[in-house]
Each structure stands twice: as C-alpha cells, then as structure tokens.
Amino acid sequence: MLLAAGIGLFMIGDAGVLAALLGVVVLGFAAARVPWRLAVRQVGIALPFLLLIVLVQGLVEGWGSALVVGLRILTLLALAGLVTLTTRAEALIDVVERALTPLKPLGVRPERIGMVVLMTIRFVPVLREHADAVRDAQRARGVERSFVFLTPLLVKTLRTADGLAQALDARGVDPGRAARQR
C-alpha cells in the first residue's frame, strides 16, 4: 500500500491536493497517538536532503515545481514514518517477502530484499545519532547551521555501511545462500 501511495503521489501535480494529503497523514499520526516529537523526528533526519532537493528543483525548474516535489517527498516520508511507527518490523518484512515471492523465477531473492528493508528500518535511528553527533561537533567549532553538515554525515554513514558489510561478509551472512544451495 505504501508503494501504491508513493506512485499515486508522483502522479499528482497540484500543490493544494498534495498539501491536503500531507494533512491527512498528519491526522494519521494523531489518530495513531504518535507523540509529535517522535513524528517530527521521523521526518526531520531527511529534512536537509529534502531542502537541498527543493532548492535545486527551484533553481532548475522553478519554485512552483519545487513546491510540488517537496510536498510529494515530504508526504511520502511522513507516510513511511507513520507506517514504520505503527507496524512491527517483522510484519513489514513478511509482507515484502511474500509480495516478492512470485518474482523468484526472475532471479529476485525476497529474503535478501527483506533483509535490506529490515536493515534500513533498523539503521534510521543510527543515522539520526550520526546526524546529532555531526551537528554537535560543528556547534563545538562554532558552526550553527550549514550545508557542510552533509559531507561529514555522508562519510560517517558510508563508513558505518562499509563496517556492516564487512561484518556480514565475515559471518558468511547471505540470506539467499540457502535457497541457491537447494
């Protein structure tokens, strides 16, 4: 359903409709009784990237187009945050694996994609910690807000991903291996 919603959002080109849909998602957070601070944190980590995308879109295509793109992405991020906050990770992974099972004959490995989705969900808080650490380090150096924030965050994130990949390789973790050996 999240995939369908994402596709639907990218078919809508009216900023008013997109703003109304964002409002519906915000009401979803309220209905699910998600604390506002937690809801804002779900979207907040991607905000610097979203602002950069909107800025580039505005300079290249115009500010009306940038508003539409920004609302699409913000609504999708908020909706994804709502789904992940209100659904157990194991249930999400089960749905992904079941949905992709018919694609096995085409070489798709649902177990591997399920693992990637699980790791993505699990590492959002880690990315938040990285972002907070980079901001704290910059504040200690007297820099309050800057796009220079993105470079050290990206480096730190890539190092974490590389370390995780090495750890998985060292342990021989390959969710598709058992299926290939049959």
C-alpha positions as CSV (number, residue, x, y, z in Angstrom):
1,M,0.0,0.0,0.0
2,L,2.9,2.3,0.7
3,L,4.3,1.6,-2.7
4,A,0.9,2.4,-4.3
5,A,0.6,5.6,-2.3
6,G,4.1,6.6,-3.4
7,I,3.2,6.0,-7.1
8,G,0.0,7.9,-6.6
9,L,1.7,10.9,-5.0
10,F,4.0,11.2,-8.0
11,M,1.0,11.3,-10.3
12,I,-0.4,14.3,-8.5
13,G,0.8,17.7,-9.7
14,D,-1.4,20.0,-7.7
15,A,0.3,21.5,-4.6
16,G,-3.1,22.1,-2.9
17,V,-4.0,18.4,-3.3
18,L,-0.6,17.3,-2.1
19,A,-0.8,19.7,1.0
20,A,-4.2,18.2,1.8
21,L,-2.8,14.7,1.6
22,L,0.0,15.7,3.9
23,G,-2.6,16.9,6.3
24,V,-4.3,13.5,6.1
25,V,-1.0,11.9,7.0
26,V,-0.6,14.3,9.9
27,L,-4.1,13.3,11.1
28,G,-3.0,9.7,10.8
29,F,-0.2,10.4,13.3
30,A,-2.7,12.0,15.7
31,A,-5.1,9.0,15.3
32,A,-2.3,6.6,16.0
33,R,-1.4,8.7,19.1
34,V,2.2,9.0,17.9
35,P,3.9,11.7,20.1
36,W,4.5,14.8,18.0
37,R,8.2,14.9,18.9
38,L,8.7,11.4,17.6
39,A,6.7,12.1,14.4
40,V,8.8,15.2,13.7
41,R,12.0,13.2,14.3
42,Q,10.9,10.6,11.7
43,V,10.9,13.2,9.0
44,G,13.5,15.5,10.5
45,I,16.5,13.4,9.6
46,A,15.7,13.7,5.9
47,L,14.9,17.4,6.1
48,P,18.4,18.7,5.0
49,F,18.3,16.4,2.0
50,L,14.7,17.4,1.2
51,L,15.7,21.1,1.4
52,L,18.6,20.5,-1.0
53,I,16.3,18.8,-3.5
54,V,13.8,21.6,-3.3
55,L,16.5,24.2,-3.7
56,V,17.9,22.6,-6.8
57,Q,14.5,21.9,-8.2
58,G,13.5,25.5,-7.6
59,L,16.7,26.9,-9.3
60,V,16.4,24.5,-12.3
61,E,12.6,24.1,-12.9
62,G,11.0,26.9,-10.9
63,W,9.6,27.3,-7.4
64,G,6.1,26.0,-8.2
65,S,7.6,22.8,-9.4
66,A,9.9,22.7,-6.3
67,L,6.9,23.1,-4.0
68,V,5.2,20.2,-5.7
69,V,8.3,18.0,-5.5
70,G,8.9,19.0,-1.9
71,L,5.3,18.2,-0.9
72,R,5.4,14.8,-2.6
73,I,8.6,13.8,-0.9
74,L,7.6,15.1,2.5
75,T,4.2,13.4,2.3
76,L,5.8,10.1,1.3
77,L,8.4,10.4,4.1
78,A,5.7,11.2,6.7
79,L,3.6,8.3,5.4
80,A,6.5,5.9,5.6
81,G,7.3,7.2,9.1
82,L,3.7,6.6,10.1
83,V,3.8,3.0,8.8
84,T,7.1,2.1,10.4
85,L,6.0,3.6,13.8
86,T,2.7,1.7,13.8
87,T,3.7,-1.6,12.3
88,R,6.2,-4.2,13.7
89,A,9.3,-4.5,11.7
90,E,8.8,-8.3,11.4
91,A,5.4,-7.8,9.9
92,L,6.8,-5.3,7.3
93,I,9.5,-7.8,6.3
94,D,7.0,-10.7,6.0
95,V,4.8,-8.5,3.7
96,V,7.8,-7.6,1.5
97,E,9.0,-11.2,1.2
98,R,5.5,-12.5,0.4
99,A,4.9,-9.8,-2.2
100,L,8.2,-10.6,-3.9
101,T,7.9,-14.4,-3.9
102,P,6.2,-14.5,-7.3
103,L,9.3,-12.8,-8.8
104,K,11.7,-15.7,-7.7
105,P,11.7,-17.2,-11.2
106,L,13.0,-13.9,-12.5
107,G,16.0,-14.1,-10.1
108,V,14.6,-11.8,-7.4
109,R,15.6,-13.0,-3.9
110,P,12.8,-12.0,-1.5
111,E,14.9,-13.0,1.6
112,R,17.7,-10.6,0.6
113,I,15.3,-7.7,-0.1
114,G,13.6,-8.4,3.2
115,M,16.9,-8.2,4.9
116,V,17.7,-4.9,3.2
117,V,14.4,-3.4,4.3
118,L,14.9,-4.6,7.8
119,M,18.4,-3.2,8.0
120,T,17.1,0.1,6.5
121,I,14.4,0.3,9.2
122,R,16.9,-0.6,12.0
123,F,19.5,2.0,10.8
124,V,17.3,5.0,10.7
125,P,18.0,5.7,14.5
126,V,21.7,5.1,13.8
127,L,21.6,7.7,11.1
128,R,19.9,10.1,13.5
129,E,22.7,9.5,16.0
130,H,25.2,10.3,13.3
131,A,23.4,13.5,12.4
132,D,23.3,14.6,16.0
133,A,27.0,13.8,16.5
134,V,28.0,15.8,13.4
135,R,25.8,18.7,14.5
136,D,27.3,18.6,18.0
137,A,30.8,18.6,16.6
138,Q,30.0,21.5,14.3
139,R,28.4,23.5,17.2
140,A,31.6,22.9,19.2
141,R,33.5,24.5,16.4
142,G,31.2,27.5,16.3
143,V,29.2,26.5,13.2
144,E,25.5,26.6,13.8
145,R,23.7,25.6,10.5
146,S,25.5,24.8,7.3
147,F,25.2,22.5,4.3
148,V,28.7,21.5,5.2
149,F,26.9,19.2,7.6
150,L,26.0,16.8,4.7
151,T,29.6,15.8,3.9
152,P,30.7,14.5,7.3
153,L,27.3,12.9,7.7
154,L,27.7,11.1,4.4
155,V,31.2,10.0,5.2
156,K,30.1,8.7,8.7
157,T,27.2,6.9,7.1
158,L,29.3,5.2,4.4
159,R,31.8,4.1,7.0
160,T,29.0,2.5,9.0
161,A,27.6,0.8,5.9
162,D,31.1,-0.5,5.0
163,G,31.7,-1.8,8.5
164,L,28.3,-3.5,8.4
165,A,29.0,-5.1,5.1
166,Q,32.4,-6.4,6.3
167,A,30.8,-7.8,9.4
168,L,28.1,-9.6,7.4
169,D,30.7,-11.0,5.0
170,A,32.9,-12.2,7.9
171,R,30.0,-14.1,9.3
172,G,29.0,-15.5,5.9
173,V,25.6,-13.9,6.1
174,D,23.8,-14.3,2.7
175,P,20.1,-14.8,3.0
176,G,19.9,-16.2,-0.5
177,R,22.7,-18.8,0.0
178,A,20.4,-21.5,1.5
179,A,17.9,-21.1,-1.4
180,R,20.7,-21.3,-4.0
181,Q,22.2,-24.5,-2.4
182,R,18.9,-26.4,-2.7
